[in-house]
Amino acid sequence: MSAAAELRHVSVRLGSDWVVHEVSATVGRGEWVGLIGPNGAGKTTILRALAGVVPFAGEAMLDERSVISGTRRELARRVALVPQSPQMPPELTVAEYVLLGRTPHIGLLASEGHSDRLSAERAIARLGLRPLAARRLGSLSGGERQRAALARALAQDAPVLLLDEPTSSLDLGRQQDALELIDSLRRAEGLTVISAMHDLSLAGQFADRLLLLDRGRLVADGAAPDVLSERSIATYYGASVQVVRENGSVFVLPRRAARR
C-alpha cells in the first residue's frame, strides 16, 4: 500500500512549549487512521501540521510531496481539514458555505462553474442537508453545523480528509450515521481519513489503525485490539475500564470504582 500521508520526526512548538515530539508515522492510501490519547496529547496539533496550518520541525508529506511545498491553494487540493469548531460566518446559507469548499479549484479572478456547483450539491445531498440548504449557518444546531462543515470538506474533493473530533456535537444516532457515511465515502471514493477521536469505542470500531499519543509522543501504533488494552488505557488515560473484543471490533467500557 502506497503512502497517502507521512510524518517524519515531526515536532511542533506552540509558544515556549513543545507539544509534539519526534512523531513518525505512515498512512496508506484509503486507510482510516484514528489519533487517540488523553487531552493535550497532540492529536489536533498533528492534524494541523498535516494541513500546513502550524509550523513544525521534521517533514510532513502528502502523496510524497511536502505540505510546505507549493501554495496554500495547491495544498487545499490535496488535503481537507474539518476542525472541531470551524469558523462559520452566520449570515451565509448552508449552500453558500459548502460551495466555499470549491475555492481551491477556482481561479483567482474566476467564479464558480457548473462542475463546482454540482460538487457542492452532491456533498449537500450526501450529508442529508438538502432541507437546510437555504438556512443561514447562524440558525443551525451544533450537529447541523458539523454536518455542514463536513459537506464543505467533501466538496473540496481532496484525497486526504483530516477530521478533528468529527462526532463531538452529535447525539448517539448522528454519531453512528456520520461515521458510517465517512466510511462509505472512504471506500467508494478511495479517501484517506485521519481523525482525532475522543470516543475509544467508536475509534475501535471504525478506524483501521490507531495511533496512541501521550504528551506529544507516539506510544503505540497498530490495530485496535493491539492498542486498546485495559493496561494501556489505565497507563495513559488514568481510567479503569473493561475492554470487550467482538468480531474484530473493540469496545471500551468505563468501570466504576468499587464502593466502600
N, C-alpha and C positions, 0 to 999 in steps of 0.2 A: 504494500500500500504506500503510495507516494505521499509526501507531507504537504498538507494544506497550510499548516502553521507550525512555527518552531521558535522556541525560546532557547537562547544560548547564553547561559551565565548572566541572565538579566537581573539587574539590581535597580531599585528606584528609591530615590531620596525625596522626601517631602519636608521642606523646611530643613531643620537640623537632624531629622531622623531618617534612617534607612528603614523603609517599610517592606521592601522586598530584597532578599539576599541571594544572589547567585542561583536563580531558578533556571533550570534547563528541562525542557520537555518537548515532545513532538506530538502533533495531532495529525492523523491521517485524513485523507480526503473522505468526506461522507461520514466521518466519525462524530459521535456526540461525546464530548468530554465534560464532566462536571468538576468544577472547582469547589471544594468543600473545606471547612475549617472554622474555628471559632471567630467571633468578631475581632477585627483587627489583624486577621491572618494574612491579608494582602490579596484577597480574591478580586475585589473591584479594581485595585491598582494594576494587577496583571492584565485584566481586560482593557483598561485604559492605555496601558503600554502597547498592547497589540493593535489598538485603534489609533495609535500615534498621538494620543491626547496628552500624555505626560512624558517628559524626557526621562531617559533611562541609560544606564550603562550596560554593555553587552550588546547582543544582537537579537532582534525580533524580526522574524521572517514570515511572509505570506507568499505562498506559491514560489518559494525560493528567491524572493525579492525582499530586500529590507523595507520595513514600514516607513523608514525615513527617506527612502528614495522617491523621487517624483514629487508631484504636487498633492495637496490635500484632495483635490478633485479626483486625481488618479487613484489615490488610496481608498477613497469612498466607493470606487467601483469594485474594489476587492474585498472590502470588509464593511459590515454594518453593525453598529453598536446600539443596543437598546438599554439605556441607563435605568436604574431603579426608579428615579424620579426625574423624568425628562422635562426639559423646559418646553412648555406648550402655550403659545400665545392664545389667551382665552377667547379672542374675537374671531379666530379662524374657525371655519367649519371643519368637520372631520374629513370631508372630501378634499378641501384645500390643503389640510395638513398632510394627508397621505401623499398627495401629489408632490409635496416638497421632497419626498424620497427620490424623485427623479432628477433632482438638481445636478448630481454628478454627471448625468448623461446629456445635459442640455448645454449648448454653447453659451459663452459669457453674454453675448448680445442677442441670443435667440430666446424664443418662448417654447413652452412645451408643445409637442406634436401629438398626432393621433396615437402613436405607439406608446407615448408616455401616459396619456390618459387611460389607455387600455390596461397598462401595467398597474396603475393606481386603482382602477375599478376592480381588477382581478384580486388585488390584495384586500380591498374592502370586502369583497364577496367572501373570500376565504376566511376572514376573521368574523363573519356574521355581522358586519357593520352597515349593511345597506339601509336598514331602518334609521340609522343615526347619521347618515352621510351629510344631511343638511343641518345637523345640530352643531352649535358652537361648542368648542372644547371646554369653555368655562362652565357649561351646563352639565357636563358628564360626571358620572361617579368615578371613583378611583379605578375600579375594574374596567370600566369602559375606556378610560384614558389609557390604561395599559394596553388594551387591545388595539387602540388607535396607534400607539407608539410602535407596536409590533407590525401593524399593517404598513406603516411608513417604512420600516426597515425592510420588509419583504418587497415593497415597491422599488427599493433601491437596486434589487437584482444583483446583490453581491454574493459571491460563492461562500463566504465565511460570515456566520452570524454570531455575534457576541451578545449574550443576554446576562444582565445583572439582576438576579433575583426575579425571574420572569413571572412568578406567581404571588409576589408579596402582597398585592392588593386584591387578590381574588379569593372568593369563597371556595369551599372544597370542590364543588361540582365544576366551577370555572377553572380551577387549577388543573383538574384532570383533562378537561376539554382543551385547554391551552397547550398542555404538554403533549397530548395526543396529536393535536394539529401540527405542532412544531415537528414532531417525529414523522408524521406522514409527509410533510413538506420536505423534510430532510431526505427521506427515502425516495420520494417521487422526483425531486429536482437535484439530488446529489449535493445538498447543502452540507457544509461542515458547521457544527454547532459547538460553541464553547460557552458554558453557562456557569455563573456563580450560583450555588444553590444552598439555601438555608435548611430546607427540609430533607433530612437524610434518607427517609423512606422513599420520597419521590426521586431523589438522586439515585438511590439503589435500584429503582425500577426502570428509569428512563435512560440514564447515561450508559454508554458502552464501557466507559472507563472513568475512574475518579482520580483526581489529584488532590491529596490531602495536604493542606498548608497549615503551618503553625508559626506565628510571629515572623512571617515573611519568608519562611524556608519551606521547601518541598520535603515532606517527611514520608510520603507514601504515594505510589503510582501503580494502579492496577485495576482489575475488575472489582466490582462492588463486594463480592464475597471475600476477596482478599484484603480489601482496605477497611471495610466496616466490620470491626470486631468489638466486642464489649471492652476488651483491654485498651484498644486504641482510642475509643470514644471516651473512656474514663481518663486516659492519659492527656488527651489534647482538648477535650471539652469539659473535663471535670464533672461528667454526668454518669449516673448509674442507669444503665439501660439493659434491655433484653434484645438481642439480635435474632430475628427469625429469618431463616432461609427457605424459600419455597419456589420451585420451578424456575430457578435461575435468578429470581428477584430477592432483594434483601429488604427487610422491614425493621426499623429501629423503634422500639417501644420504650418510653421512659418508665423507669421503675421507681416507685415511691420508697423513700427511706422507711425502715422498719419503725413502727410506732412503739413508744415506750409505755 
